[in-house]
Amino acid sequence: MPPDGSSALYSLCLVVVPAYVGYYLFCAVKKPSVNCNPKFSKFLERHCPILSEKFWPTIWCVESRLQTILRVILQTRPPVSYEREMLDFSDGGQVALDWVSNDLNSVYGQTKPVVIIMPGLTGTSQEGYTLHLVAESVKLGYRAVVFNYRGNGGAELKTSRTYCATFTDDLSCVISHVSSRYPQSPVMAVGVSFGGIVLTNYLAKVGPESGLVAGMTCSSPWNVFESSKTLEEPINLVCFNRLLCNKLKQAVVRYEHLFRDMCDLKAVRNCVTIRDFDTNFTTKVFGYKSVDEYYRDACIHGKVQSIQIPLLCLNAIDDPFSPGKFIPVEEARRSPNVAIVVTCRGGHIGFIDGCLIPNGVGYMQRIFCQFSQAIYNFSDELLACED
């Protein structure tokens, strides 16, 4: 028996702990919903068994914001040695491409696949999730290249052209460059959060002429208006919105001499939210009349039917950046090419799993491994499914 002074706490634990375990097992641990047409579904069932298994969020890290924040703290950072290539554009701009060529791996020979990885809004090749995607690509025998957006990843911003969710010209040039460098290699792109919005907008715009064999997005907001609203809720504003806005402002202030004639720099410095930044900077640089016009153009929830290559999208229904009710699951079920996988937990780029101790390689990366192998090794089956 416990000492008298702790009997109340002991009794409370006897009630709370079993109740929480029950809640965890029955409400938090669930199989993801896989939303796509029946033929694509069979392909995924055959080659991506992880999608038929339950997602076990770490028991002490179930809440969406905890998943989002603790991923940054807990996620390991595998050692990756990049080779940097500067890619110049016709307008005078440039981006940094960070490569792992993986030449010593001979699994695929001359047709070694290439994975283009597109980070989040202010992300680079050094993000934990990026490093893991690169490391897993290398293990599977692929080449990997991280596309750092203009002015990011330590690269100098040379023109007043930056990047935004609807600007897909740079991605088009990157894909063309990768294909010309390795003409025999199939190319796949993976976009995380903002990167997934850019990738989806690109695919919807170019149709079958994308230069890619497949794509994958992770935690990409489908409805930018609703994403903006939820990020301005008090807790999300403090935890996420202001921090991202500050990073965006810092990039502008660093190169303010490029933007003096384009926008009100004082107003940019005073921005508090991403929407403020888009209102005072992004719309001015990219020629939009208003932030609403920009957001309408950026939204991807209405573009599912325009996707002409296999696209796997991973979202958590509790993502604080993207309300679950706006994930276009019905559109995906009618689409010949898009599959949307929705977990009930995971937050934003979180997906911390492992019942008690988080897994070293995250859920997002494990899905990528299985899906990329399915695409690179069994794409003929998927093409047969479409006939």
GUVEXDREN-804530 format. One record per residue (C-alpha): residue number from 1; residue in three letters; x, y, z. Coordinates in Angstrom, 1 decimal. Layout:
<recs>
> NUM/ala/X/Y/Z
...
</recs>
This chain:
<recs>
> 1/met/0.0/0.0/0.0
> 2/pro/1.3/3.5/-0.7
> 3/pro/1.9/5.9/2.2
> 4/asp/-1.2/7.8/3.4
> 5/gly/0.0/11.1/2.0
> 6/ser/0.1/9.8/-1.6
> 7/ser/-3.1/7.7/-1.5
> 8/ala/-5.2/10.3/-3.3
> 9/leu/-2.6/10.6/-6.0
> 10/tyr/-2.3/6.9/-6.3
> 11/ser/-6.1/6.6/-6.6
> 12/leu/-6.2/9.3/-9.2
> 13/cys/-3.6/7.5/-11.2
> 14/leu/-5.6/4.3/-11.1
> 15/val/-8.4/6.1/-12.8
> 16/val/-6.6/8.5/-15.1
> 17/val/-3.9/6.1/-16.6
> 18/pro/-6.3/3.4/-17.7
> 19/ala/-8.7/6.0/-19.0
> 20/tyr/-6.0/7.6/-21.1
> 21/val/-4.7/4.3/-22.4
> 22/gly/-8.2/3.4/-23.4
> 23/tyr/-8.6/6.8/-25.2
> 24/tyr/-5.3/6.3/-26.9
> 25/leu/-6.0/2.8/-28.1
> 26/phe/-9.6/3.5/-29.3
> 27/cys/-9.4/7.1/-30.5
> 28/ala/-5.8/7.8/-31.4
> 29/val/-4.5/4.5/-32.9
> 30/lys/-6.3/4.0/-36.3
> 31/lys/-5.6/3.0/-39.8
> 32/pro/-5.3/5.9/-42.2
> 33/ser/-8.0/6.4/-44.7
> 34/val/-6.8/5.9/-48.3
> 35/asn/-8.9/8.0/-50.7
> 36/cys/-8.5/7.2/-54.4
> 37/asn/-10.1/5.3/-57.2
> 38/pro/-10.3/1.5/-56.8
> 39/lys/-7.5/0.7/-59.3
> 40/phe/-5.0/3.0/-57.7
> 41/ser/-6.1/1.6/-54.3
> 42/lys/-5.2/-1.9/-55.3
> 43/phe/-1.8/-0.8/-56.5
> 44/leu/-1.2/0.9/-53.1
> 45/glu/-2.5/-2.1/-51.2
> 46/arg/-0.1/-4.4/-53.1
> 47/his/3.0/-2.2/-52.8
> 48/cys/2.5/0.1/-49.8
> 49/pro/1.5/-2.2/-46.9
> 50/ile/2.1/0.6/-44.4
> 51/leu/-1.1/2.2/-45.6
> 52/ser/-3.1/-0.9/-44.4
> 53/glu/-1.5/-0.8/-40.9
> 54/lys/-2.5/1.3/-37.9
> 55/phe/-0.7/4.6/-37.3
> 56/trp/0.6/4.5/-33.7
> 57/pro/1.3/8.1/-32.6
> 58/thr/3.7/8.1/-29.6
> 59/ile/1.4/7.8/-26.6
> 60/trp/2.7/10.8/-24.7
> 61/cys/2.7/12.9/-27.9
> 62/val/-0.8/12.6/-29.4
> 63/glu/-1.9/16.3/-29.6
> 64/ser/-1.4/17.9/-33.0
> 65/arg/0.7/20.9/-31.8
> 66/leu/2.9/18.6/-29.7
> 67/gln/3.4/16.4/-32.8
> 68/thr/4.3/19.5/-34.8
> 69/ile/6.7/21.1/-32.3
> 70/leu/8.4/18.0/-30.9
> 71/arg/9.2/16.6/-34.3
> 72/val/11.7/19.5/-34.6
> 73/ile/13.2/18.7/-31.2
> 74/leu/13.1/14.9/-31.2
> 75/gln/13.8/14.0/-34.9
> 76/thr/17.3/12.7/-35.4
> 77/arg/19.5/14.4/-38.1
> 78/pro/21.2/11.7/-40.2
> 79/pro/24.6/12.8/-41.6
> 80/val/24.3/13.8/-45.2
> 81/ser/27.1/15.2/-47.4
> 82/tyr/25.8/17.4/-50.1
> 83/glu/27.4/18.6/-53.3
> 84/arg/26.1/22.1/-54.1
> 85/glu/25.2/23.2/-57.6
> 86/met/24.1/26.7/-58.4
> 87/leu/21.4/26.8/-61.1
> 88/asp/21.1/30.2/-62.9
> 89/phe/17.9/31.4/-64.5
> 90/ser/17.3/33.5/-67.6
> 91/asp/16.0/36.4/-65.4
> 92/gly/19.3/36.6/-63.6
> 93/gly/18.1/34.7/-60.5
> 94/gln/19.6/31.5/-59.1
> 95/val/18.8/28.7/-56.7
> 96/ala/21.0/26.2/-54.9
> 97/leu/20.6/22.6/-55.6
> 98/asp/22.0/20.3/-53.0
> 99/trp/22.9/16.9/-54.5
> 100/val/23.7/13.4/-53.2
> 101/ser/24.6/11.7/-56.4
> 102/asn/25.0/8.2/-54.8
> 103/asp/27.3/7.1/-57.6
> 104/leu/28.7/4.2/-55.7
> 105/asn/25.3/2.5/-55.4
> 106/ser/24.8/0.3/-58.5
> 107/val/21.3/-1.0/-57.8
> 108/tyr/19.8/0.8/-60.8
> 109/gly/22.9/1.3/-63.0
> 110/gln/22.5/4.0/-65.6
> 111/thr/18.7/4.4/-64.9
> 112/lys/19.3/5.4/-61.2
> 113/pro/16.1/7.3/-60.2
> 114/val/16.3/10.9/-59.1
> 115/val/14.2/12.4/-56.2
> 116/ile/13.7/16.1/-56.1
> 117/ile/12.8/17.3/-52.6
> 118/met/11.0/20.5/-52.0
> 119/pro/11.1/21.8/-48.4
> 120/gly/8.5/23.9/-46.5
> 121/leu/7.9/27.7/-46.6
> 122/thr/11.2/28.7/-45.0
> 123/gly/12.9/25.2/-45.2
> 124/thr/16.2/24.2/-46.7
> 125/ser/18.2/21.1/-47.3
> 126/gln/19.2/21.1/-43.6
> 127/glu/15.7/20.4/-42.2
> 128/gly/15.4/17.2/-40.3
> 129/tyr/12.6/15.9/-42.5
> 130/thr/14.7/16.8/-45.6
> 131/leu/17.8/15.0/-44.3
> 132/his/15.7/11.9/-43.6
> 133/leu/14.1/11.9/-47.1
> 134/val/17.6/12.2/-48.6
> 135/ala/19.1/9.5/-46.4
> 136/glu/16.3/7.1/-47.2
> 137/ser/16.6/7.9/-51.0
> 138/val/20.3/7.0/-50.8
> 139/lys/19.6/3.7/-49.0
> 140/leu/17.2/2.8/-51.8
> 141/gly/19.7/3.5/-54.5
> 142/tyr/18.4/6.8/-55.8
> 143/arg/20.0/10.1/-56.4
> 144/ala/18.5/12.9/-54.3
> 145/val/18.5/16.7/-54.9
> 146/val/17.1/19.3/-52.6
> 147/phe/15.6/22.4/-54.4
> 148/asn/16.3/25.4/-52.1
> 149/tyr/14.1/28.2/-53.1
> 150/arg/15.5/31.6/-54.2
> 151/gly/17.4/33.3/-51.4
> 152/asn/17.2/30.2/-49.2
> 153/gly/19.8/27.7/-48.1
> 154/gly/22.6/30.3/-48.0
> 155/ala/22.3/31.2/-51.6
> 156/glu/22.4/34.9/-52.6
> 157/leu/19.2/36.4/-53.8
> 158/lys/20.2/38.2/-57.0
> 159/thr/16.9/39.7/-58.3
> 160/ser/13.7/40.9/-56.8
> 161/arg/12.0/37.7/-57.9
> 162/thr/11.6/35.4/-54.8
> 163/tyr/9.1/32.5/-54.6
> 164/cys/5.5/31.9/-53.8
> 165/ala/2.9/29.1/-53.9
> 166/thr/1.9/29.9/-57.5
> 167/phe/5.3/30.6/-59.0
> 168/thr/6.2/27.3/-60.7
> 169/asp/8.7/28.5/-63.3
> 170/asp/11.7/27.7/-61.1
> 171/leu/10.4/24.2/-60.5
> 172/ser/10.0/23.7/-64.2
> 173/cys/13.6/24.7/-64.8
> 174/val/14.9/22.5/-62.1
> 175/ile/13.0/19.4/-63.5
> 176/ser/14.4/20.2/-67.0
> 177/his/17.9/20.6/-65.6
> 178/val/17.7/17.3/-63.7
> 179/ser/16.4/15.5/-66.7
> 180/ser/19.1/16.9/-69.0
> 181/arg/21.8/15.9/-66.5
> 182/tyr/20.4/12.4/-66.1
> 183/pro/18.4/11.7/-69.3
> 184/gln/17.9/8.0/-68.6
> 185/ser/16.7/8.4/-65.1
> 186/pro/13.1/8.6/-64.0
> 187/val/12.4/11.6/-61.8
> 188/met/10.0/12.0/-58.9
> 189/ala/9.3/15.0/-56.8
> 190/val/8.4/15.2/-53.1
> 191/gly/6.9/18.5/-51.7
> 192/val/6.6/19.1/-48.0
> 193/ser/4.0/21.6/-46.8
> 194/phe/4.5/24.7/-49.0
> 195/gly/6.6/22.7/-51.3
> 196/gly/3.7/20.4/-51.9
> 197/ile/1.5/23.4/-52.8
> 198/val/4.0/24.5/-55.4
> 199/leu/4.3/20.9/-56.7
> 200/thr/0.6/20.4/-57.0
> 201/asn/0.1/23.8/-58.7
> 202/tyr/2.8/22.9/-61.2
> 203/leu/1.3/19.5/-61.9
> 204/ala/-2.2/21.0/-62.4
> 205/lys/-0.8/23.6/-64.7
> 206/val/1.3/21.4/-67.0
> 207/gly/-0.8/18.2/-67.2
> 208/pro/1.0/15.2/-68.6
> 209/glu/4.1/17.2/-69.7
> 210/ser/5.5/17.5/-66.2
> 211/gly/8.8/15.6/-66.7
> 212/leu/8.0/13.6/-63.6
> 213/val/6.9/9.9/-63.3
> 214/ala/5.1/10.7/-60.0
> 215/gly/4.8/13.0/-57.1
> 216/met/4.2/13.0/-53.3
> 217/thr/3.1/15.8/-51.0
> 218/cys/3.3/15.8/-47.2
> 219/ser/1.2/18.1/-44.9
> 220/ser/0.4/20.5/-47.7
> 221/pro/-2.6/22.8/-47.0
> 222/trp/-5.3/22.3/-49.6
> 223/asn/-7.3/25.5/-48.9
> 224/val/-5.0/28.5/-48.4
> 225/phe/-7.8/30.7/-47.0
> 226/glu/-8.7/28.2/-44.3
> 227/ser/-5.1/27.6/-43.5
> 228/ser/-4.6/31.3/-43.0
> 229/lys/-7.6/31.4/-40.7
> 230/thr/-6.5/28.5/-38.5
> 231/leu/-3.0/29.8/-38.3
> 232/glu/-4.3/33.1/-36.9
> 233/glu/-6.1/31.3/-34.0
> 234/pro/-4.4/32.5/-30.7
> 235/ile/-2.3/29.4/-29.9
> 236/asn/-1.3/28.8/-33.5
> 237/leu/-0.5/32.4/-33.9
> 238/val/2.1/32.3/-31.1
> 239/cys/3.4/28.8/-31.8
> 240/phe/3.8/28.9/-35.6
> 241/asn/2.5/32.0/-37.5
> 242/arg/4.6/34.7/-36.0
> 243/leu/7.8/32.6/-36.2
> 244/leu/7.3/31.8/-39.9
> 245/cys/6.4/35.4/-40.6
> 246/asn/9.6/36.6/-38.9
> 247/lys/11.7/34.3/-41.0
> 248/leu/10.1/35.6/-44.1
> 249/lys/10.7/39.2/-43.1
> 250/gln/14.3/38.6/-42.3
> 251/ala/14.9/37.4/-45.8
> 252/val/13.3/40.5/-47.2
> 253/val/15.2/42.9/-44.9
> 254/arg/18.5/41.2/-45.8
> 255/tyr/17.9/42.2/-49.5
> 256/glu/15.8/45.3/-49.0
> 257/his/17.8/47.1/-51.7
> 258/leu/16.1/44.9/-54.2
> 259/phe/12.6/45.7/-53.1
> 260/arg/12.6/49.5/-52.4
> 261/asp/10.6/50.3/-55.5
> 262/met/8.2/47.3/-55.3
> 263/cys/6.7/47.5/-51.8
> 264/asp/6.4/49.4/-48.5
> 265/leu/9.3/48.0/-46.6
> 266/lys/8.1/49.6/-43.3
> 267/ala/4.8/47.7/-43.7
> 268/val/6.7/44.5/-44.4
> 269/arg/8.8/45.0/-41.2
> 270/asn/5.6/45.4/-39.2
> 271/cys/3.9/42.2/-40.4
> 272/val/2.8/39.9/-37.7
> 273/thr/1.2/37.0/-39.7
> 274/ile/1.9/35.2/-42.9
> 275/arg/-1.2/36.8/-44.4
> 276/asp/0.2/40.2/-43.5
> 277/phe/3.4/39.3/-45.3
> 278/asp/1.6/38.1/-48.3
> 279/thr/-0.5/41.3/-48.4
> 280/asn/2.4/43.6/-48.1
> 281/phe/5.1/41.7/-50.0
> 282/thr/4.1/38.6/-52.0
> 283/thr/1.2/40.2/-53.8
> 284/lys/3.4/43.2/-54.8
> 285/val/6.3/41.1/-56.1
> 286/phe/4.2/38.7/-58.1
> 287/gly/1.7/41.2/-59.4
> 288/tyr/-1.5/40.2/-57.6
> 289/lys/-4.2/42.9/-57.0
> 290/ser/-5.0/41.6/-53.5
> 291/val/-4.1/38.8/-51.1
> 292/asp/-7.4/37.2/-51.8
> 293/glu/-6.6/37.0/-55.5
> 294/tyr/-3.3/35.4/-54.7
> 295/tyr/-4.9/32.9/-52.3
> 296/arg/-7.5/31.9/-54.8
> 297/asp/-4.8/31.2/-57.3
> 298/ala/-2.7/29.2/-54.7
> 299/cys/-5.5/26.9/-53.5
> 300/ile/-5.1/23.4/-54.7
> 301/his/-8.3/21.7/-53.4
> 302/gly/-10.1/22.4/-56.7
> 303/lys/-7.2/21.1/-58.9
> 304/val/-7.3/17.4/-58.1
> 305/gln/-8.9/16.5/-61.4
> 306/ser/-6.1/18.3/-63.3
> 307/ile/-3.3/16.1/-62.1
> 308/gln/-2.1/13.8/-64.9
> 309/ile/0.5/11.7/-63.1
> 310/pro/0.4/9.5/-59.9
> 311/leu/0.3/11.8/-56.9
> 312/leu/0.2/10.5/-53.3
> 313/cys/-0.7/13.1/-50.7
> 314/leu/-0.2/12.5/-46.9
> 315/asn/-2.2/14.7/-44.5
> 316/ala/-3.3/14.5/-40.8
> 317/ile/-6.8/15.4/-40.0
> 318/asp/-5.6/17.3/-37.0
> 319/asp/-3.0/19.4/-38.8
> 320/pro/-3.0/22.9/-37.2
> 321/phe/-1.9/24.4/-40.6
> 322/ser/-4.7/22.7/-42.6
> 323/pro/-8.2/21.9/-41.3
> 324/gly/-9.1/18.3/-42.0
> 325/lys/-12.6/19.1/-43.3
> 326/phe/-11.1/20.9/-46.3
> 327/ile/-9.1/17.9/-47.5
> 328/pro/-10.7/17.0/-50.9
> 329/val/-11.2/13.3/-50.3
> 330/glu/-14.3/13.0/-52.5
> 331/glu/-12.4/14.6/-55.4
> 332/ala/-9.5/12.1/-54.9
> 333/arg/-11.9/9.1/-55.1
> 334/arg/-13.0/10.4/-58.5
> 335/ser/-9.6/11.1/-59.7
> 336/pro/-7.6/8.7/-61.9
> 337/asn/-4.3/9.8/-60.5
> 338/val/-4.5/11.2/-57.0
> 339/ala/-4.5/9.3/-53.7
> 340/ile/-5.0/11.2/-50.4
> 341/val/-3.9/9.4/-47.3
> 342/val/-5.4/10.9/-44.1
> 343/thr/-4.3/9.9/-40.6
> 344/cys/-6.3/10.9/-37.5
> 345/arg/-3.2/12.2/-35.8
> 346/gly/0.1/13.6/-36.8
> 347/gly/-0.1/17.4/-36.8
> 348/his/1.9/19.3/-39.3
> 349/ile/4.9/17.4/-40.7
> 350/gly/4.9/15.6/-37.3
> 351/phe/3.7/12.0/-37.7
> 352/ile/5.8/11.0/-34.6
> 353/asp/5.0/7.3/-34.2
> 354/gly/6.2/4.4/-32.1
> 355/cys/4.0/3.5/-29.1
> 356/leu/6.4/4.5/-26.3
> 357/ile/9.6/5.6/-28.0
> 358/pro/9.5/7.5/-31.4
> 359/asn/10.7/5.6/-34.4
> 360/gly/14.0/6.7/-35.9
> 361/val/12.7/6.9/-39.4
> 362/gly/9.4/8.7/-39.4
> 363/tyr/6.0/7.6/-40.7
> 364/met/6.2/10.1/-43.6
> 365/gln/9.6/8.8/-44.7
> 366/arg/8.5/5.2/-44.5
> 367/ile/5.5/5.9/-46.7
> 368/phe/7.8/7.7/-49.2
> 369/cys/10.1/4.6/-49.3
> 370/gln/7.3/2.3/-50.1
> 371/phe/5.6/4.6/-52.6
> 372/ser/8.8/5.5/-54.4
> 373/gln/9.8/1.8/-54.7
> 374/ala/6.3/1.0/-56.1
> 375/ile/6.6/3.8/-58.7
> 376/tyr/10.2/3.1/-59.8
> 377/asn/9.8/-0.7/-59.8
> 378/phe/6.2/-1.4/-60.6
> 379/ser/5.0/1.6/-62.6
> 380/asp/3.9/-0.8/-65.5
> 381/glu/1.3/-2.2/-63.1
> 382/leu/-0.1/1.3/-62.4
> 383/leu/-0.2/2.1/-66.1
> 384/ala/-2.1/-1.2/-66.7
> 385/cys/-4.6/-0.1/-64.0
> 386/glu/-5.3/3.1/-65.9
> 387/asp/-6.1/1.3/-69.2
</recs>
